[in-house]
Amino acid sequence: MKIVICGSMKVSIKMLELNNELLRLGHEVILPRHTQEYAEMKTSDHIHNESVKNKIENDLIRDYYEKIKASDAILVVNCDLNGVVGYVGGNSFLEMGFAHVLGKKIFLLNQIPQTSFKDELIAMQPVVLNENLKNLT
């Protein structure tokens, strides 16, 4: 299966780990651009500033839409962040919306978070993997 990984760049190290595991399971994987570079950054401030700059300069939102369109599924790496269990940020929510409208499978690595848009997350009917990539079908 061709899978696009989505999530906050604050979890870029986890994205790289999942990429390796998905490749071992025989999947084709698309990572966010510059994932390796973000994984090597030392602070959240650097990641945030670089992320905004890259989104604008490289038109990353449209770029990722095209990648999602060419995939079979997305995997949202929704780790605990910012005091939220299973955090889904704005970009990931947007990418889930793209995938939903395009009829792609949506997988969440962890549980659906308690957030103001929880109903919308549930309505997109993601498959919650509970960290088990073998449940990708």
Secondary structure, DSSP 4 states (H G I P E B T S, - for coil): -EEEEE--GGGHHHHHHHHHHHHHTT-EEEPPTTHHHHHH---HHHHHHHHHHHHHHTTHHHHHHHHHHTSSEEEE----BTTBTT---HHHHHHHHHHHHTT-EEEESSPPP-STTHHHHHHT-PEE-TT-GGG--
